[in-house]
Amino acid sequence: MSSKIHAFSLCASLILVMGLWPAGVWAERADRDKPLNIEADNLRHDELKKTSVFTGRVVATKGSIVMRGNRLEVRQDADGHQFAVLSASEGERAFFRQKREGFNEFMEGEAQTIEYDGRADQVLLRVRAELRRLRGTVVSDEILGQTISYNNLSEVFIVDGKATGGKTEALAPINPDGGRVRAVLSPRPASGDKK
């Protein structure tokens, strides 16, 4: 019975979060067409597989997107869509930031691993994930969970609070409630306060 109550409260929390989080929350849509610029200590490129692995103090930018971590693996499909997996050093979290379309707001997140899918226009934060919305420089909303997925095209995100038992999840949890999703949502500004 306890697991049914927990599952219900998790679903109710997600519905509440998705209902209160304003539509159009995420990305500058023009970012998809920008070049990906990367700086790192080392690079290993495989032309046949169309993959590049950057290691050591990686900083990647793509339009308004900024990503920082220890290792970045990038591949590109035949249509030119880029796919990236960013990992942090042990005990740390990788960082992702992107400007919100039409607003003076940014979405930023941290996790052990961050996956960016350029074709689906989706970001996946895995293990000790945290997502924040900043209005200017002030944190407006914040969500914590083990996994956070956001699809910019559909403007839907999913948060899972449960750990899946991986080695890196044994690190100090970002969420002190364990397997629960936590969210802090600020009231929306008046419609005239877009910028």
Summary of the structure (lengths in Angstrom):
residues: 195
radius of gyration: 17.2
end to end distance: 47.5
largest distance: 54.3
contacts: 570
relative contact order: 0.15
helix: 16%
strand: 47%
